[in-house]
Amino acid sequence: MGDVIITKGVIARNDGDDASVITTEGSASASNLAVTSDRDILKFTGTLTAPLSGDFARAFQALTGGNTDSYPRVIIRHKQDSLFAAQYDLKLYIRFSDATEQEVLLTQSTTMAVVKATLTAGKTISRLGLMVKTNAAGAPTGSFVVYWDFIFQYERDVTLPVASSIEFVFPVRIAATHVPFREGTVLQPTGTESQEIDIVGTLVADAGGTLAQYSQYLMDLAFEHKWQWINTDLLSAKFLIRDPKISVVGGPDLMRPFTMRIEKFDLISATSSGGANI
């Protein structure tokens, strides 16, 4: 079974749940720029009319991030309604407090895709967002619909080696009513809890860290109290870390078994098709 990769050290984030904090702007060819949210995912729409090379439309949140030397990573989950013409690019837009900017070219996708990138060193983020930009002259007039689930700046990706098992739990809430003099219980399903997953594995010292460092990473994640993006070969989703446990066995300290319960972070009601995310 594959490794478990978890983001750690979230310092600045837009979670796609509030369109009112988003600002839009663009070149002269940009019009009808708008952002809406379903309380989970932001939708950015607009039109570029007879654009010149380098014309753009962008949506962003003004925020104060951490220094990029300490928090050098950024991640976005995005998609679009349809692929753009060749003269158009979709980019992650980052502006720093010194008024310099960084653009990260995103792979165009009509299904949700996750992209991670390294930030320019020695900077402090002041804006995070998404941008549609032309890359050549002669681009046709085009309307666009793009989405982002989240964008955030963070410290590092923690790769926990050797996950030996992943157990999926789907807790169902059932109300029990006891009727006097009736044999048996009256049961009524009342919904479900958020999906829970138990991960069992073994920490092994490698190029990513020592046993002590991996153990500390797990403890840090528990105390961070923020949802993280977790990726394995079986799942990719937002989860809160719960109940990490590390065992130190007798003899040489060469490996440490660990267990960790994670709980899916749902901003809106889960569905049977999208809730499991397996």
C-alpha positions as CSV (number, residue, x, y, z in Angstrom):
1,M,0.0,0.0,0.0
2,G,1.3,3.5,-0.8
3,D,2.5,6.3,1.3
4,V,0.3,8.8,3.1
5,I,1.0,12.4,2.1
6,I,-0.4,15.2,4.4
7,T,0.0,18.9,4.2
8,K,1.3,20.5,7.4
9,G,1.6,24.0,8.8
10,V,-1.3,25.9,7.1
11,I,-0.6,29.6,7.6
12,A,-3.0,31.3,5.1
13,R,-6.0,29.9,3.3
14,N,-9.1,30.6,1.2
15,D,-11.5,27.8,1.5
16,G,-13.9,28.7,-1.3
17,D,-16.8,29.3,1.2
18,D,-17.3,33.0,1.0
19,A,-17.5,35.0,-2.3
20,S,-17.7,38.3,-0.4
21,V,-14.0,38.3,0.4
22,I,-13.0,37.9,-3.2
23,T,-11.9,40.8,-5.5
24,T,-12.0,40.6,-9.3
25,E,-10.0,42.7,-11.7
26,G,-8.8,42.5,-15.3
27,S,-7.4,44.2,-18.4
28,A,-9.5,46.4,-20.6
29,S,-10.7,43.4,-22.6
30,A,-12.2,41.8,-19.4
31,S,-15.9,42.1,-18.6
32,N,-18.7,40.6,-16.7
33,L,-16.4,39.3,-14.0
34,A,-18.2,37.7,-11.1
35,V,-17.6,35.3,-8.2
36,T,-20.2,33.1,-6.4
37,S,-19.9,30.3,-3.9
38,D,-22.1,27.3,-2.8
39,R,-20.4,27.7,0.6
40,D,-17.8,25.1,-0.4
41,I,-16.5,25.9,-3.9
42,L,-16.0,29.3,-5.6
43,K,-17.1,29.9,-9.2
44,F,-15.3,32.6,-11.2
45,T,-16.9,33.7,-14.5
46,G,-16.2,36.4,-17.1
47,T,-15.4,37.3,-20.7
48,L,-12.2,38.4,-22.6
49,T,-13.2,40.3,-25.7
50,A,-10.7,40.5,-28.6
51,P,-7.8,40.3,-26.0
52,L,-4.2,41.2,-26.7
53,S,-1.4,39.0,-25.6
54,G,-1.0,39.2,-21.8
55,D,-4.6,40.3,-21.2
56,F,-6.1,38.8,-18.0
57,A,-9.0,38.4,-15.7
58,R,-8.4,37.3,-12.1
59,A,-10.1,36.8,-8.8
60,F,-8.2,36.8,-5.5
61,Q,-8.4,37.3,-1.7
62,A,-6.3,39.9,-0.1
63,L,-4.7,38.3,3.0
64,T,-1.5,38.2,5.0
65,G,0.5,35.0,4.6
66,G,3.6,33.7,6.2
67,N,7.2,34.3,5.1
68,T,7.9,32.0,2.2
69,D,11.2,30.9,3.7
70,S,9.2,29.3,6.6
71,Y,6.1,28.5,4.6
72,P,7.4,27.8,1.1
73,R,4.5,25.7,-0.4
74,V,1.2,26.5,-2.0
75,I,-1.7,24.2,-3.1
76,I,-4.8,24.8,-5.1
77,R,-7.7,22.5,-6.1
78,H,-9.5,23.7,-9.2
79,K,-11.4,22.9,-12.4
80,Q,-13.1,24.6,-15.3
81,D,-16.3,24.0,-17.3
82,S,-14.4,23.5,-20.6
83,L,-10.9,23.6,-21.9
84,F,-9.6,27.0,-23.2
85,A,-8.4,27.8,-26.7
86,A,-4.6,27.4,-27.1
87,Q,-4.0,31.1,-26.6
88,Y,-5.4,31.0,-23.0
89,D,-3.8,29.9,-19.8
90,L,-5.2,29.1,-16.4
91,K,-2.8,30.2,-13.6
92,L,-2.5,30.4,-9.9
93,Y,-2.1,34.1,-9.0
94,I,0.1,35.1,-6.1
95,R,1.1,38.7,-5.1
96,F,3.6,39.5,-2.4
97,S,3.8,42.4,0.0
98,D,6.6,44.0,-2.0
99,A,4.3,44.2,-5.1
100,T,6.0,41.5,-7.0
101,E,4.0,38.6,-8.3
102,Q,4.3,34.9,-9.1
103,E,2.2,33.0,-11.6
104,V,1.9,29.2,-11.6
105,L,0.7,27.6,-14.8
106,L,-2.1,25.1,-14.0
107,T,-3.0,22.0,-16.1
108,Q,-6.4,22.6,-17.5
109,S,-9.0,20.1,-16.3
110,T,-12.8,19.7,-16.4
111,T,-12.6,17.6,-13.2
112,M,-11.1,18.7,-9.9
113,A,-7.3,18.7,-10.0
114,V,-4.8,19.4,-7.2
115,V,-1.6,21.4,-8.0
116,K,1.2,22.1,-5.5
117,A,4.0,24.6,-6.1
118,T,7.0,26.2,-4.4
119,L,6.8,29.9,-3.6
120,T,9.5,32.5,-4.4
121,A,11.9,32.7,-1.5
122,G,12.1,35.6,0.9
123,K,8.6,37.0,0.3
124,T,5.3,37.5,2.2
125,I,2.0,36.7,0.5
126,S,-0.6,39.5,0.2
127,R,-3.0,37.9,-2.3
128,L,-4.0,34.4,-3.4
129,G,-6.2,33.7,-6.4
130,L,-6.8,32.4,-9.8
131,M,-6.2,34.0,-13.2
132,V,-7.2,33.5,-16.8
133,K,-4.5,35.0,-19.1
134,T,-3.7,35.1,-22.8
135,N,-0.3,33.9,-23.9
136,A,-0.3,35.0,-27.5
137,A,-1.7,37.6,-29.9
138,G,-4.8,36.8,-31.9
139,A,-6.7,35.0,-29.0
140,P,-10.4,34.7,-29.8
141,T,-13.1,36.3,-27.7
142,G,-14.0,33.8,-25.0
143,S,-16.1,33.4,-21.9
144,F,-14.8,31.2,-19.0
145,V,-16.1,29.4,-16.0
146,V,-13.5,28.3,-13.5
147,Y,-13.8,27.0,-10.0
148,W,-11.6,26.6,-7.0
149,D,-12.2,24.5,-3.9
150,F,-9.3,25.9,-1.9
151,I,-6.0,27.7,-2.1
152,F,-3.6,27.8,0.8
153,Q,0.0,28.4,1.9
154,Y,1.7,25.9,4.1
155,E,5.0,24.7,5.6
156,R,5.6,21.2,4.1
157,D,4.3,17.9,2.8
158,V,4.7,15.2,5.3
159,T,5.0,11.7,3.7
160,L,4.3,9.0,6.2
161,P,6.0,5.8,4.9
162,V,4.6,2.3,4.7
163,A,0.8,2.5,5.3
164,S,-0.1,-1.2,5.8
165,S,-3.9,-0.8,6.0
166,I,-6.6,1.9,5.6
167,E,-10.0,1.2,7.1
168,F,-13.0,3.2,6.0
169,V,-15.8,3.8,8.5
170,F,-19.2,5.3,7.6
171,P,-20.9,6.0,10.9
172,V,-24.7,6.1,10.7
173,R,-26.8,8.0,13.2
174,I,-29.8,5.9,14.4
175,A,-32.3,7.2,16.9
176,A,-33.6,4.5,19.2
177,T,-37.1,4.9,20.8
178,H,-38.2,2.5,23.6
179,V,-42.0,2.0,23.7
180,P,-43.3,0.7,27.0
181,F,-44.5,-2.9,26.9
182,R,-43.3,-3.3,23.3
183,E,-40.7,-5.9,22.5
184,G,-37.8,-4.6,20.5
185,T,-36.7,-1.0,19.8
186,V,-38.1,1.4,17.3
187,L,-35.2,2.6,15.1
188,Q,-35.1,5.7,12.9
189,P,-32.1,6.6,10.7
190,T,-31.3,10.3,11.2
191,G,-28.3,10.8,8.8
192,T,-24.6,10.0,8.9
193,E,-21.5,11.3,10.7
194,S,-18.6,12.5,8.7
195,Q,-16.5,9.7,7.1
196,E,-13.8,8.4,9.3
197,I,-10.7,6.5,8.2
198,D,-8.2,4.6,10.3
199,I,-4.7,4.5,8.9
200,V,-2.2,1.9,10.3
201,G,1.5,1.9,9.3
202,T,5.1,2.0,10.3
203,L,7.4,5.0,10.6
204,V,10.8,4.3,9.2
205,A,13.7,6.7,9.1
206,D,14.5,7.8,5.5
207,A,15.5,10.8,3.5
208,G,12.3,12.6,4.6
209,G,13.2,12.5,8.3
210,T,14.3,10.6,11.4
211,L,11.9,8.6,13.5
212,A,11.9,11.4,16.0
213,Q,11.0,13.9,13.3
214,Y,8.2,11.8,11.9
215,S,6.8,11.3,15.4
216,Q,6.9,15.1,16.0
217,Y,5.1,15.7,12.7
218,L,2.2,13.6,13.7
219,M,1.9,15.4,17.1
220,D,2.2,18.8,15.3
221,L,-0.7,17.8,13.0
222,A,-2.9,16.9,15.9
223,F,-2.2,20.2,17.6
224,E,-2.6,22.3,14.5
225,H,-6.4,22.1,14.7
226,K,-6.9,22.8,11.0
227,W,-8.0,20.5,8.2
228,Q,-5.3,19.2,5.9
229,W,-5.2,17.8,2.4
230,I,-4.4,14.1,2.5
231,N,-3.5,12.0,-0.4
232,T,-3.0,8.2,-0.7
233,D,-3.4,5.7,-3.5
234,L,-7.0,5.2,-2.2
235,L,-8.2,8.7,-1.3
236,S,-7.7,12.4,-1.7
237,A,-9.7,14.7,0.5
238,K,-9.9,17.3,3.3
239,F,-9.5,15.7,6.7
240,L,-9.0,16.6,10.3
241,I,-6.4,14.6,12.2
242,R,-7.6,12.7,15.2
243,D,-6.1,10.4,17.8
244,P,-2.6,9.8,16.4
245,K,-0.8,7.0,18.3
246,I,2.9,6.0,18.0
247,S,4.3,2.8,19.5
248,V,7.9,2.5,20.6
249,V,8.8,-1.1,20.9
250,G,11.7,-2.7,22.8
251,G,15.1,-3.3,21.1
252,P,16.8,-1.0,18.5
253,D,14.6,2.0,17.6
254,L,14.5,1.3,13.9
255,M,10.8,1.6,13.2
256,R,7.7,2.8,15.1
257,P,4.2,1.4,14.4
258,F,1.6,4.1,14.2
259,T,-2.2,4.4,14.0
260,M,-4.1,7.6,13.1
261,R,-7.8,8.3,12.8
262,I,-8.8,11.0,10.4
263,E,-12.2,12.5,9.9
264,K,-13.5,14.0,6.6
265,F,-14.0,17.8,6.7
266,D,-17.4,18.5,5.1
267,L,-18.5,22.1,4.6
268,I,-21.7,21.1,3.0
269,S,-23.8,17.9,3.2
270,A,-22.0,14.8,1.9
271,T,-23.6,12.6,-0.8
272,S,-23.5,8.9,-1.4
273,S,-21.6,9.5,-4.7
274,G,-19.1,12.1,-3.5
275,G,-19.1,11.6,0.3
276,A,-16.9,8.4,0.3
277,N,-14.2,9.8,-2.0
278,I,-12.7,6.3,-2.4
